[in-house]
Amino acid sequence: MMKLINKLAGQLQRHPKRILFPDGMDHRVMQAARQFATKRLGAPILIGERQKIKETAFRLDISLDNIRLINPLRSEELESFASQYYEARKNRGISEKESLSIVSKPNYFASMMLANSQADGLVFGAGTPASEALPSLFRCIPMRESVETASSVLVVDLEEKPEFGIDGSLFLSDCAVLPDPNAEQLADIATTTASLAYHLTGKTPKVAMLSYTTHSGKSSDPSVNKMAEAAKIASEKAKLLDFPIQIDGEIQADVALDKYAAKQKDVSGNVAGGANVLIFPNLHSSNIAAKMITILAGGDGYGQIMTGLSKPAAQVSRGASAHDIYATAVIVGAQATDRQLLMS
């Protein structure tokens, strides 16, 4: 079995991409950028103080060949970005001076570069808490047309268990953004996650709207009803999509993933026992499940991959390894590649 990341990397070599790394002074980011460049997947762009980046790279024997370095404070684009940011947010009481200070920060500067199509994708978070990094993205990058909800996907690669998901790849959402999404938001999350899964694999997304019950009918528990309603809304939205998608819910995790459990509980359908996209009722359940899967099942988790935005981006954990950052950059690069080219 070829892992998803290796497959996508092979495709990226034919369609290289420019990937921004706002945490450019972090040694793990430098190592990830080096691997990205060495494999000829595109042009990494490290944001930060050039001298510090060079000193760290020299100390760790990391070549910076074919890696671009940008210091926002010395960039010719700084004033232009500040002006754009001010125009976009002046109604919120921000001043021109504040705008200049804000966009000089690496995460904001990188987000403005992405918004201006000066790069193809962005990977942030290695040195910044999500509470600080996410706003820069959401304030600079508009939503995709017809999508109202931004969310995130953790791509879990279970290489040793190809019977699960799409050849061992599961797509879990939302694991980082919305604490308690409503039914409409969950429907958006389901379709945008399915879109990402189809884009990366070319296989039909089988979406499970997870709960602790399966097809219970009207329940006294609002969370159960929320997932059932989300499944109905998502199914209607799916009719407007240009790719095949199957949705079921509310449904238990064992029924969604295990054919034997589905059979024993007399649950049939295209999703039961074969789900590859898992949509959770809230951030508590998704975050807990994601960490348990990657730790106990030995799977590799990549992301969080942002969905719903008009530009490709991802947030990695501050505990991410250089390989995690590299793999996430590969996914973002693939996300930025036309679907037809990616599948060719």
C-alpha positions in Angstrom: 0.0 0.0 0.0 1.2 3.5 -0.8 0.5 5.9 1.9 -1.7 8.9 1.0 1.1 11.4 1.6 3.6 9.5 -0.7 0.9 9.3 -3.4 0.1 13.0 -3.2 3.8 13.9 -3.1 4.3 12.0 -6.4 1.5 14.0 -7.9 2.9 17.3 -6.6 6.2 16.7 -8.3 4.3 17.2 -11.6 2.4 20.3 -10.3 4.7 22.0 -7.7 3.3 24.6 -5.3 4.5 27.6 -3.3 3.8 26.9 0.4 4.1 29.6 3.1 5.4 28.8 6.6 4.8 31.7 9.0 6.8 29.9 11.8 9.9 30.1 9.6 12.4 30.4 12.5 11.3 27.1 14.0 13.8 24.3 13.3 11.0 21.7 12.6 9.6 24.0 10.0 13.0 24.5 8.4 13.4 20.7 8.2 10.0 20.3 6.7 10.7 23.0 4.1 14.0 21.3 3.3 12.2 18.0 2.6 9.5 19.7 0.6 12.2 21.4 -1.6 14.4 18.4 -1.9 11.6 16.2 -3.2 10.9 18.9 -5.8 7.3 19.5 -4.6 7.5 23.2 -4.9 9.0 26.4 -3.4 8.8 26.7 0.4 8.6 30.3 1.8 9.8 30.8 5.3 8.5 34.0 7.1 10.7 35.4 9.8 14.0 37.2 10.5 16.3 36.2 7.7 19.5 36.3 9.9 18.0 34.1 12.6 16.7 31.6 10.1 20.2 31.4 8.4 21.9 31.1 11.8 19.6 28.2 12.9 19.9 26.5 9.5 23.7 26.8 9.7 23.8 25.4 13.2 21.6 22.4 12.2 23.2 21.9 8.8 20.0 22.6 7.0 20.4 23.8 3.4 18.3 26.8 2.4 18.8 26.2 -1.3 15.5 26.8 -3.2 13.8 28.1 -0.1 12.7 31.7 0.0 13.1 33.8 3.1 10.9 36.8 3.8 11.1 39.3 6.7 7.8 41.1 6.8 9.4 44.2 8.3 11.7 44.6 5.3 9.2 43.6 2.7 8.1 46.0 -0.1 4.6 44.5 0.2 4.1 45.6 3.8 2.5 48.9 3.2 0.3 47.6 0.5 -0.9 44.7 2.7 -1.5 47.2 5.5 -3.6 49.4 3.3 -5.7 46.4 2.1 -6.2 45.2 5.6 -7.2 48.6 6.8 -9.8 49.0 4.0 -11.3 45.6 4.8 -11.6 46.2 8.5 -11.8 49.9 9.1 -15.5 49.6 9.8 -14.5 47.6 12.9 -12.6 50.6 14.3 -9.1 49.7 13.3 -6.6 52.5 12.4 -4.1 52.6 9.6 -1.3 52.5 12.2 -2.8 49.4 13.8 -3.2 47.8 10.4 0.5 48.2 9.7 1.5 46.7 13.1 -0.9 43.8 12.6 0.2 42.7 9.1 3.8 42.9 10.0 3.3 39.8 12.2 4.3 36.6 10.4 0.9 34.9 10.5 -1.0 38.0 9.2 1.7 38.8 6.6 1.6 35.2 5.3 -2.2 35.3 5.2 -2.1 38.5 3.2 0.4 36.9 0.7 -2.0 34.0 0.3 -5.0 36.3 -0.1 -3.0 38.1 -2.9 -2.1 34.8 -4.6 1.6 35.3 -4.0 1.6 31.7 -2.7 -0.6 28.6 -3.2 -1.0 27.5 0.3 -0.1 28.1 4.0 0.9 25.9 6.9 0.9 27.6 10.3 0.7 26.8 14.0 4.1 25.1 14.8 5.1 28.0 17.1 1.8 29.8 17.7 -1.4 28.8 19.7 -4.4 28.2 17.5 -6.2 31.0 19.4 -3.7 33.4 18.0 -3.0 31.9 14.6 -6.6 31.2 13.4 -7.8 34.8 13.5 -5.1 35.9 11.1 -6.4 33.4 8.5 -10.1 34.1 9.0 -9.6 37.9 8.9 -7.6 37.8 5.7 -9.0 34.9 3.6 -12.7 35.0 2.5 -15.0 32.0 2.5 -15.6 29.8 -0.5 -18.7 30.7 -2.6 -21.9 29.1 -1.2 -20.2 28.0 2.0 -20.9 29.7 5.3 -18.9 27.6 7.7 -15.1 27.4 8.1 -14.0 24.2 9.8 -11.0 21.8 9.9 -10.2 18.3 9.0 -7.7 15.9 10.5 -6.5 13.4 7.9 -5.6 10.1 9.6 -3.4 7.7 7.7 -3.8 4.1 9.0 -1.3 2.4 6.7 -1.5 -0.9 8.5 -5.3 -0.9 8.4 -6.2 -0.4 4.7 -9.6 -1.9 5.3 -10.7 1.3 7.0 -11.6 4.5 5.2 -10.2 5.1 1.8 -7.3 2.6 1.6 -6.5 3.4 5.2 -7.2 7.2 5.1 -10.0 8.6 7.4 -11.2 12.2 7.3 -12.3 13.5 10.7 -14.1 16.8 11.2 -14.4 19.4 12.8 -11.5 18.9 15.1 -10.2 22.4 15.8 -12.6 25.3 15.0 -16.2 25.2 16.1 -16.9 24.1 19.8 -20.6 23.2 19.2 -21.8 23.6 15.6 -25.5 23.6 14.9 -27.2 21.3 12.3 -26.7 23.8 9.4 -23.0 24.2 10.2 -22.6 20.5 10.5 -24.1 20.1 7.1 -21.5 22.6 5.7 -18.8 20.7 7.5 -19.9 17.4 6.1 -20.0 18.6 2.5 -16.7 20.5 2.6 -14.9 17.6 4.3 -16.3 15.3 1.7 -15.1 17.6 -1.0 -11.6 17.5 0.4 -11.7 13.7 0.7 -12.8 13.4 -3.0 -10.3 16.0 -4.1 -7.4 14.1 -2.5 -8.4 10.5 -3.3 -10.8 10.6 -6.2 -12.9 8.1 -4.3 -16.6 8.5 -3.2 -16.8 10.1 0.2 -19.0 8.0 2.6 -20.0 10.5 5.3 -21.1 9.3 8.8 -22.8 11.9 11.0 -21.8 10.4 14.3 -23.8 10.0 17.5 -24.2 7.5 20.4 -27.3 6.1 18.7 -28.2 4.9 15.2 -31.4 5.9 13.5 -33.3 6.3 16.7 -36.1 8.4 15.4 -37.2 11.4 17.4 -35.0 11.6 20.5 -35.3 13.5 23.8 -31.6 14.3 23.4 -31.0 17.5 21.3 -27.5 16.4 20.2 -29.0 13.2 18.6 -31.6 15.2 16.8 -29.0 17.7 15.7 -27.0 15.0 13.9 -30.1 13.5 12.3 -31.2 16.9 11.1 -27.6 17.7 9.9 -27.6 14.5 7.8 -30.9 15.6 6.1 -29.6 19.1 5.3 -26.2 17.7 4.1 -28.0 15.2 1.8 -29.9 18.1 0.2 -26.7 20.1 -0.2 -25.0 17.1 -1.7 -27.4 17.1 -4.7 -25.8 20.4 -5.8 -22.2 19.0 -5.7 -20.3 17.9 -8.8 -19.0 14.7 -7.3 -20.7 11.5 -5.8 -21.3 11.5 -2.1 -23.1 9.2 0.4 -24.4 10.4 3.8 -25.9 8.6 6.7 -26.8 9.7 10.2 -27.3 9.8 13.0 -25.1 6.7 13.3 -22.8 5.1 15.8 -19.0 4.9 15.2 -18.9 1.1 15.3 -21.8 0.8 12.8 -20.1 3.4 10.6 -16.7 1.8 10.5 -17.2 -2.0 11.1 -19.2 -4.2 8.7 -19.7 -6.8 11.3 -21.2 -4.3 13.8 -23.4 -2.9 11.1 -24.7 -6.4 10.2 -25.3 -7.4 13.9 -27.2 -4.2 14.5 -29.2 -4.7 11.3 -28.1 -1.4 9.8 -27.7 -1.3 6.0 -26.9 1.3 3.4 -23.9 2.6 1.5 -22.2 4.2 4.5 -22.7 1.5 7.2 -19.5 -0.4 7.8 -17.6 1.6 5.2 -17.5 5.2 6.3 -14.4 7.2 5.3 -15.6 10.7 6.5 -16.5 11.1 10.2 -18.4 14.2 11.3 -18.6 14.7 15.1 -21.3 16.5 17.0 -18.9 18.9 18.8 -15.3 19.8 19.4 -15.1 17.7 22.6 -15.9 14.5 20.9 -13.8 15.1 17.8 -10.7 16.3 19.5 -10.8 13.4 22.0 -11.4 10.8 19.3 -8.7 12.2 17.0 -6.0 12.0 19.7 -7.1 8.5 20.7 -7.0 7.2 17.2 -3.6 8.6 16.4 -2.1 7.4 19.7 -3.8 4.0 20.3 -4.2 2.9 16.7 -0.7 4.1 15.7 -2.1 6.2 12.9 -0.5 9.4 11.5 -2.7 12.5 11.8 -2.1 15.4 9.4 -3.6 18.8 9.7 -5.8 20.4 10.8 -6.6 21.1 7.1 -8.9 24.2 6.8 -12.1 23.8 4.8 -14.7 26.3 3.7 -12.1 29.0 2.9 -11.3 30.2 -0.6 -7.6 29.5 -0.2 -5.8 26.3 1.0 -4.3 26.4 4.5 -3.6 24.2 7.5 -2.9 24.5 11.2 -0.4 22.1 12.7 -0.1 21.4 16.4 2.7 23.0 18.4 3.7 19.5 19.2 4.0 18.5 15.6 7.2 16.9 14.3 9.0 18.0 11.2 7.5 15.0 9.3 4.0 16.1 10.4 4.6 19.6 9.1 6.0 18.3 5.8 3.1 15.9 5.3 0.6 18.6 6.1 2.3 20.9 3.5 1.9 18.1 1.0 -1.8 17.9 1.6 -2.1 21.7 1.3 -0.2 21.6 -1.9 -2.5 18.9 -3.2 -5.5 20.9 -2.0 -4.2 23.8 -4.1 -3.9 21.7 -7.3 -6.7 21.3 -9.7 -8.6 18.1 -9.2 -8.2 16.9 -12.7 -4.5 17.5 -12.7 -4.2 15.8 -9.3 -5.9 12.6 -10.6 -4.0 12.5 -13.9 
